[in-house]
Amino acid sequence: MVDVNNIDVYLKSQGIRPSFHRMKILEYLLRERNHPTVDTIFDSLRGMFPTLSRTTVYNTMKLFLSHGVVQALTIEEKEVRYDADTSLHGHFKCVVCGAVYDFGLEEEIKTFMNLKDFQINEHYIFLKGVCKTCLESREV
């Protein structure tokens, strides 16, 4: 995972010029880990950075995607979310609160090993249900 204190070095290593807005957007993704949409990122940062535009966020995410800095999650049709964790892992979306959580794929990796004669170019593992917090609040 990228060190929040060395975002400029990381972006340079990925072939991206580390502009102020790019660094702040990546910092947000690394700190919040909330699988945001472009709108979520924009709404969260615009108060602190008045010169930030929705187009800047959109173009930054497009750039980050093309350089492998983030991955895009399309769990719901017409809703693209972003994840700065590009390692192999799955996602769970709560149908009640809308939060998206990461989960490991240790056991699933063994299944993928059975595909040794195949070339896997992309992987997406999404689960939907009700998160622990929402389940607990329903019990009250």
Backbone hydrogen bonds in HBPLUS format (Angstrom, degrees):
<---DONOR---> <-ACCEPTOR-->    atom                        ^
c    i                          cat <-CA-CA->   ^        H-A-AA   ^      H-
h    n   atom  resd res      DA  || num        DHA   H-A  angle D-A-AA Bond
n    s   type  num  typ     dist DA aas  dist angle  dist       angle   num
A0006-ASN N   A0003-ASP O   2.91 MM   3  5.40 163.2  1.94 118.6 124.3     1
A0010-TYR N   A0006-ASN O   3.00 MM   4  6.26 162.6  2.03 154.7 160.0     2
A0011-LEU N   A0007-ILE O   2.85 MM   4  6.07 170.1  1.86 159.0 160.9     3
A0012-LYS N   A0008-ASP O   3.06 MM   4  6.23 162.8  2.09 146.9 151.7     4
A0013-SER N   A0009-VAL O   2.97 MM   4  6.19 152.9  2.05 146.0 153.7     5
A0014-GLN N   A0010-TYR O   3.07 MM   4  6.39 126.9  2.36 141.5 155.9     6
A0014-GLN N   A0011-LEU O   3.02 MM   3  5.05 137.5  2.20  97.3 109.9     7
A0016-ILE N   A0011-LEU O   2.87 MM   5  5.07 163.2  1.89 147.0 144.0     8
A0015-GLY N   A0012-LYS O   2.98 MM   3  5.04 161.6  2.02 107.6 111.9     9
A0019-SER N   A0017-ARG O   2.94 MM   2  5.93 127.7  2.22 113.5  97.9    10
A0023-MET N   A0019-SER O   2.98 MM   4  6.19 163.7  2.00 156.8 160.9    11
A0024-LYS N   A0020-PHE O   2.99 MM   4  6.25 159.1  2.03 151.7 157.9    12
A0025-ILE N   A0021-HIS O   2.87 MM   4  6.02 155.5  1.93 151.2 157.7    13
A0026-LEU N   A0022-ARG O   3.00 MM   4  6.19 165.8  2.02 150.0 153.7    14
A0027-GLU N   A0023-MET O   2.85 MM   4  5.98 155.0  1.91 145.2 153.3    15
A0028-TYR N   A0024-LYS O   2.95 MM   4  6.10 155.1  2.01 140.9 147.3    16
A0029-LEU N   A0025-ILE O   3.04 MM   4  6.37 161.4  2.07 149.4 153.7    17
A0030-LEU N   A0026-LEU O   2.93 MM   4  6.16 158.6  1.98 153.0 158.4    18
A0031-ARG N   A0027-GLU O   2.89 MM   4  6.02 157.1  1.94 153.0 159.1    19
A0032-GLU N   A0028-TYR O   2.87 MM   4  5.78 170.3  1.88 156.7 160.1    20
A0033-ARG N   A0029-LEU O   3.18 MM   4  5.55 151.2  2.27 127.6 136.2    21
A0082-TYR N   A0036-PRO O   2.85 MM  46  5.67 142.2  2.00 145.3 154.8    22
A0041-ILE N   A0037-THR O   3.06 MM   4  6.36 164.0  2.08 153.7 157.0    23
A0042-PHE N   A0038-VAL O   2.91 MM   4  6.12 171.9  1.91 156.7 159.2    24
A0043-ASP N   A0039-ASP O   2.83 MM   4  5.94 171.0  1.84 152.8 155.8    25
A0044-SER N   A0040-THR O   2.95 MM   4  6.02 150.2  2.04 144.1 152.1    26
A0045-LEU N   A0041-ILE O   3.03 MM   4  6.19 145.1  2.16 150.7 159.5    27
A0046-ARG N   A0042-PHE O   2.89 MM   4  5.68 151.3  1.97 159.5 163.4    28
A0048-MET N   A0045-LEU O   3.07 MM   3  5.52 129.9  2.34 111.4 123.6    29
A0049-PHE N   A0045-LEU O   2.98 MM   4  6.09 146.4  2.10 154.3 164.8    30
A0052-LEU N   A0049-PHE O   2.94 MM   3  5.62 166.8  1.95 127.2 131.2    31
A0056-THR N   A0053-SER O   3.10 MM   3  5.12 119.4  2.48  94.7 109.1    32
A0057-VAL N   A0053-SER O   3.15 MM   4  6.57 157.2  2.20 149.8 155.1    33
A0058-TYR N   A0054-ARG O   2.89 MM   4  6.17 166.1  1.91 153.1 157.1    34
A0059-ASN N   A0055-THR O   2.82 MM   4  5.97 169.9  1.83 153.6 156.5    35
A0060-THR N   A0056-THR O   2.86 MM   4  5.93 150.6  1.95 143.7 152.3    36
A0061-MET N   A0057-VAL O   2.93 MM   4  6.15 160.1  1.97 153.3 157.9    37
A0062-LYS N   A0058-TYR O   3.00 MM   4  6.25 155.5  2.06 148.2 155.4    38
A0063-LEU N   A0059-ASN O   2.95 MM   4  6.14 155.1  2.01 143.6 150.1    39
A0064-PHE N   A0060-THR O   2.80 MM   4  6.04 165.5  1.82 154.0 158.0    40
A0065-LEU N   A0061-MET O   2.87 MM   4  6.02 155.9  1.93 146.4 152.7    41
A0066-SER N   A0062-LYS O   3.07 MM   4  6.29 159.8  2.11 144.5 149.6    42
A0067-HIS N   A0063-LEU O   3.14 MM   4  6.39 132.3  2.38 144.4 156.7    43
A0067-HIS N   A0064-PHE O   3.29 MM   3  5.25 137.4  2.49  94.5 105.9    44
A0069-VAL N   A0064-PHE O   2.84 MM   5  4.87 150.0  1.93 153.7 150.7    45
A0068-GLY N   A0065-LEU O   3.11 MM   3  5.10 163.8  2.13 105.5 110.4    46
A0071-GLN N   A0083-ASP O   2.88 MM  12  5.32 153.8  1.95 146.0 154.4    47
A0083-ASP N   A0071-GLN O   2.97 MM  12  5.32 151.5  2.06 152.6 160.0    48
A0073-LEU N   A0081-ARG O   2.70 MM   8  4.96 163.2  1.73 147.9 148.9    49
A0081-ARG N   A0073-LEU O   2.85 MM   8  4.96 167.7  1.86 147.3 151.4    50
A0079-GLU N   A0076-GLU O   3.19 MM   3  5.43 143.1  2.33 136.9 129.5    51
A0090-GLY N   A0103-PHE O   2.88 MM  13  5.19 162.4  1.91 161.8 162.2    52
A0103-PHE N   A0090-GLY O   3.00 MM  13  5.19 143.8  2.14 133.0 132.5    53
A0091-HIS N   A0125-ILE O   2.91 MM  34  6.31 158.1  1.95 158.3 165.6    54
A0127-LEU N   A0091-HIS O   2.77 MM  36  6.20 150.5  1.86 152.8 162.3    55
A0092-PHE N   A0101-TYR O   2.82 MM   9  5.10 155.8  1.88 147.5 155.0    56
A0101-TYR N   A0092-PHE O   2.78 MM   9  5.10 161.9  1.81 150.3 155.8    57
A0093-LYS N   A0127-LEU O   2.80 MM  34  6.30 157.2  1.85 155.2 159.8    58
A0129-GLY N   A0093-LYS O   3.13 MM  36  6.50 152.0  2.21 155.1 156.6    59
A0094-CYS N   A0099-ALA O   2.91 MM   5  5.49 164.6  1.94 162.7 167.0    60
A0098-GLY N   A0094-CYS O   2.95 MM   4  4.98 135.1  2.16 124.5 136.6    61
A0095-VAL N   A0129-GLY O   2.68 MM  34  5.62 161.0  1.72 165.0 171.2    62
A0109-ILE N   A0105-LEU O   2.94 MM   4  6.06 143.8  2.07 155.4 163.2    63
A0110-LYS N   A0107-GLU O   3.15 MM   3  5.58 132.5  2.39 105.5 116.1    64
A0111-THR N   A0108-GLU O   2.93 MM   3  5.09 119.9  2.30  99.4 114.6    65
A0112-PHE N   A0108-GLU O   2.97 MM   4  6.38 154.0  2.04 151.5 159.3    66
A0113-MET N   A0109-ILE O   2.99 MM   4  6.28 137.9  2.17 144.0 155.4    67
A0113-MET N   A0110-LYS O   3.20 MM   3  5.10 127.6  2.49  90.2 103.7    68
A0114-ASN N   A0111-THR O   3.00 MM   3  5.48 149.0  2.10 110.0 118.7    69
A0115-LEU N   A0112-PHE O   2.87 MM   3  5.38 160.3  1.91 115.8 122.1    70
A0118-PHE N   A0115-LEU O   2.84 MM   3  5.29 158.7  1.89 125.5 127.4    71
A0135-LEU N   A0131-CYS O   2.93 MM   4  6.19 158.4  1.98 155.4 162.4    72
A0136-GLU N   A0132-LYS O   2.89 MM   4  6.09 160.1  1.92 152.3 157.2    73
A0137-SER N   A0133-THR O   3.00 MM   4  6.22 152.0  2.08 145.7 153.3    74
A0138-ARG N   A0134-CYS O   3.08 MM   4  6.20 137.3  2.27 140.2 150.5    75
A0139-GLU N   A0136-GLU O   3.25 MM   3  5.27 134.5  2.47  95.2 106.9    76
